[in-house]
Amino acid sequence: MPEPSIHYEFPQGLPAFERETNFRLLEPPAIHPLALLESLSTPGLRFVCIAIHWLVPSYRFELSDDEKSNLQGDQDLKCLALVTFPENGSPTANLRAPVLLNPVTRRGLQSIQTDSSYDLFHPLHPDPPKGPSCS
């Protein structure tokens, strides 16, 4: 049986992938707490991500008025970090540019936090702490 997924519209795409405006979020139990953000228009294009609260339970972000409008709200957002797997190193998560998903409106965006002290290459921990979702 296929993995259940939720579809999200990214009206502005993702940075460097501006033409990719429709994704689905897959959360297979076999890779928990990781998830996959998969393009609906380009086969094979997917991003590994993790809910930021697994890495930084107290994570906070700022949204511009345009971003709030794009998401059609800023309450109860899913907050994800894109994960990279360098060839000669450990996986890291980008905390400076979270992917934010509004499960009610099914809209998403990647928000670049310009005034952030969060790391672009935050190391993944083998046993992430449990915590509430960020908002």
Buried (B, 14 or more C-beta within 10 A) or exposed (E): EEEEBEEBBBEEBBEEBEEBBBBBBBBEEEEEBBBBBBBBEEEEEBBBBBBBBBBBBEBEBEBEEEBEEBBEEBEEBBBBBBBBEEEEEEBBBBBBBBBBBBEEEBBBBBBEBEEBEBBEBBEBEEEBEEBEBBB
